[in-house]
Amino acid sequence: MALCFVSVTLVAQPKPKPALSWKEVAAWRSISPFNTELSTDGVWFAYVLSPNEGDAELVIQKTGDTTKLSYLIGATTFAQLSFSDDSKWVAFKVYPKDKDKKAAAKTPGKPLPEKVFLVELATKKKTEFERIRTFAFNGEKSTHLALLLTSAAPSG
């Protein structure tokens, strides 16, 4: 005759996690391969963390250690950024913030200025340029940054 013992253990069931809200989904951030750049000497790597909704962040990280610079660059899905050929400088465009874009949508015709930040990587010194449409370094020497201004804001 065989005896069979059955042991019933009550295991506390963990509470199910609540479903994700739309606010949480909108805050998810991703890195697009089109928003990344490696400096010519391979010392710096830049990438953009873009949320589904809201303002993006540009991260410039040294590849050999933990040095990391971070800049909010506004509401954009594609960021314009460039390292100088000597890898001493990085320039990138800063777009209007998400809240400013939404407010401007209610009052059409109001221009939203874009900026360019120029950062000297050794010192982390940042210089801002207002009302810039596009920019470019002058080639291998990287002694100049060319800036194309947007048209002047309408008066009134």
N, C-alpha and C positions, 0 to 999 in steps of 0.2 A: 504494500500500500504506500503510495507516494503522497507526501504532504506538500502542498503548495502554499506558500505565504505570499500574499500580495501586500505590498506596502504602498500606501497612498501618501504622497507628500504634497502638501499644499504649498505651491510656489506662488509667491506674490507676483502678480502680473504687473509689469511696469505700465505706467499710464501712457497711452498713445500720445505721440507728439502732435501738437496742433498743426493743422494744415498751414502751408505758407500763405502769407498775405501778399497782395499785389505790391505793397510797399517794399516788402523784403525782396521780391523778384526784381523790382525796378532798381534796387540797390546793388544787385549782383554786378561784379566788374569782370571784364575780360581783357585779354591782350590780343590785339590783332597783329598778324605778321606784317601788315602794311604800316604799322605804327611803331616800328623798331628800327634801331640803327646802332651799328658798332663803329667806334672811332677807327681811324686809319691804322693806328698802332695797336689796336685791340685792347687798350687799357680801360676804355669806358664803353658801357652799353646803355642805351636809352630805350625805354618802352613807355607806352601809354596805357594806363588802366582806365578803361571806359566803362561807366555804368550803363545799364539799359536806359536809364533816365537820370539826368543830373549832370554835374560837372566832372570832367575827366581830370586825371592827375598824370603828369609826366614824371617818371622816375629815371634818374641818371645814376647808374651804379658803377663803381669801379670793379673790374673783373678780378683783381688780385687780392682784394680785401673787402671789408664790410662798409666802406665809405659809400654813402647813399645820399643823393640830393633829391628833393621832392618839391614839385610846383603844381599848384592848381592851374589848369589851362582853360577852364570854361567848358561850355557845352559844345562838344564837337565829336564827330565820329572818325575824322581823319585829321591828324595833327601834322603840321609842317615843322620839321626840325632838321638841324644839320650840324655836324661837327666840322670844325676847321680842319684843313688837311694836316696841320701840325699837331692836332689833337689837344690844343691848349684852350680852345673855346668851343662853346656850344651855343647855338642860337635857335630859338623856337618861338612859334607864334602863340599868343594868348588870345583866346576868343571871349566874347561876352558870356557872362554867367547864365545858367539856365533860367534863373528867376528874372534876369534882365531881359532875356529873349521873350519870355512869356509876357512880361509887362509891355514890351515894345510891340507885341502883336496886337495889343489893345489900342495902341496909338500909332497907326501906320505912318511911315514917312520919317520917323525919328531914326537917324543913323545910329548904329551900335559900333563904336570904334573897336578896332583890333590893335593889339600891341605886339611888339617883338621884344623878347628878353634876350640879352646877350650875357652869358655867364663865363667868367674866367675860371676854369676848372681848378687851377692850383690854389686860388685864394677864395673861391666861391663868391667873388664879387659879382653882383648883378647890376646891369644897366638896362633901363626900360626905354623903349621908343614908342611913341604914341602914333595912332592912325597909320599903320603900316599895312599895305596890301600883300607884299611879298619881300623876300630878302635873299641874298646869296653872298658867300665868301668869295674873295677874288682869286681863288686858285691855290696853287701850292704854297705860296708865301703866306697867305692868310693874314695879310697886314691890314686889310680893309673889309668892311661889311657893307655891301650895297643894299640900300633900302628903297623900295618903291612906295611912296606915300599914297594914301587914298585921297580923294578929292576933299576939299575943305567942307566942313559941316555947313549946311545952309543956315543963314542968319534968319532971325525972326523969332 
